[in-house]
Amino acid sequence: MTLQAQPLPVLSSEQYLRRLLAAKDVTQALQIAADHVAQALACPVAWAGLVEGDYLVMGAHHGVESTEMAAAWRLKIGEGIGGRVALEGRPQMSRDYRHDSRRVPLLKRLIDNEGIQATLIVPILLAEHTLGVLYAAHRHPYPWTEAEQEALEQIAHDLGVRLRQLDVDGRRQRLADLAERRSDRARRNTEAGARLAGSLAHQADPGAALDLLAHEVGGRVELRQSDGTLIRASGELGEGNPRVVGRTVLHDCDDLTVVVVHTREPDEHARAFIDLCIGLFRLQLLRVSERERTTQRLQGGLFDDLLGGRVHDPDSFRERMALMGVSVQPGAQVVVAGLRDHPDDLVRPERLERLLRSAVPGVVTVRRANRLVAIVGPSGRPGREVRDQLSSLVARAEGSWIAGLGRGCAELIDYSTSYDEARAACELMIRGDVEGPVVTAHELGILGMASLPPAHLRTTVRDVLGPLIDLDAQRGTDFLPTLRAYLAHDRHLPDTAAALHIHYNTVRNRIARIETTLGVDMRDVDDRFRLETALRMHALSEALGHPGLDLR
C-alpha cells in the first residue's frame, strides 16, 4: 500500500499570530503553537519541548492521550531524533518511527504506547540559540513533504519571536518588581535608620545604644577592644549557624571594633543597612565622648579645688558638684594612674576610663597633666578587694598602666590628702622604687607624708640625712643607697650585700661610716625610725619633683 501525502490545508497564520501576541506567558504561547501545528498540518498529535539545562522537557502538547507521555517525556539533548534537532539546530523527520535506528530506548515505550509512528521535528530558534523543539506526529507511517516542513519551521520561527518578547517582557516585569522591592526596602531601611537615630539621640549610655543597634540589625552585636577583648554584647541569635557578617573598626573611637553576628548571610541591601546602623552608633559614641569632654572641662575647676584642698564652704561646694552630676560620699578614695613607659605623656586614657566606668559604679575621672585621676565611690568591701579590683582593671587596659590608691575620705577636706597619697604612690612606682600595678600609700608607709609642705619635707630630710647626702655628692660615694638597702633588708648584712652586688665587709664598713657621719646607732629603735622616715620623705620629694632639695 502506497501512502499518499494529504493536501496541506490553508494556514490561518494571521489568527495564529494574533493568538501568539495575546499569550501572557511562555506556557500559553507553547500551547497555542502546539494547537496550531495540529490544525495547520492536519496531524493528530503535536507537542513542544523546552530546553532546561541538558534536557528537553514537555512544555505543551496537543492530542496526547496517555498521561504518562505528558508527564514523563524527557529527552537528553543530543540523543534521539528530537535531541539531535536541539543540538544541531536543524529539522529532522521520521516517516516510519518503528524502524528508525535513532530512537532512544528509554522513550520507546512512551512513544509506542501513544501509537506514534511518524514525526517531523524542527528547532525553536532565537538567533542561533535553541530554545526548544516543535513536534508534529501521526499514528501511522507518513511521508512528510518539504511544504509541511517549511510550514512547521514558520510556526516555530513565529513562536521563537514571541518567546523572546515574553522573555523580554518577563525581564522587564522582574526588573520592575525588583526595583519596587528595592524601593520598598530602601524606604523601610530609611525609616529604621531614622528610628535608630532618634532613639540614639536620647541615649547617653553606650550600652543602651548597643542594645538598640542589635534590635535594628536583628542579630548579635559585640563591642570589642582593639585586642579583641569583649566589652559588651547585645542581641540574640535565632536558629541556624551563627557567623560573623560584619566587622567595623571605629578608628576615631579608640579603635573599638563592632562585630555583627547573624545566622543568615546578608544581601547587598541588608549589608548597607548594617553599615548605616554602625555609622549611627559611631556618631553617638563621638557625641557622648564630646559631651564627656565638655563636662570634664566644666568639672576641671571643681576638681582642682577639691583635690587642692580649697574647699571653704563644704555645703556650697557639694551643691556645685551635684549640679555637675558628681556625688562625693564618705568612704570614697582617690586613684592616680599613669603609664610606666610613658611617664611624661597620657596615651589613650579612654580605655582605662571605660573599664573603670563599666566596673565601678559612680566613678568620676578627670585628667590632670599627664595623669588620670579617678574618684572611686565607697564599695563597702575591704580595702584589699578594692585594690585587687583596680589591679585587674589596670592589667586589662592596654599599656603599662600603674595606679596609686589614696586613703578613704570622711570629709571633703580629706580628698586633697587622698589625692596627694595616691599621686605619691603613683610617682614612686613610675620611678621604679615600688613594684606592682596598684599600690596604696599605707603599703608604702607614707600616710600623712604626701600632704606635707615641700619645705617641711626638705627640712626633715636635711636635718636627718643632710651630712650623708653631702658626702655622696662631694665624693661620689653610695652611702644613701646602702642605708636604704640595709634598712629595707632588716639590717641583714648578707642580703644587703647581695642586693647591692658588693662584698659583705664593704657593707659592714659603710654602715659603720654612716653611723659615725650621722651620729646614730642602728641598734636603737628610735634612730632607725627617724632614718626610715627621712628616707621615705627623701624618695617622696624626689618622686614629686620638689625643687630646692639636692638629692645627690
Disulfide bonds with the S-S distance in Angstrom:
none
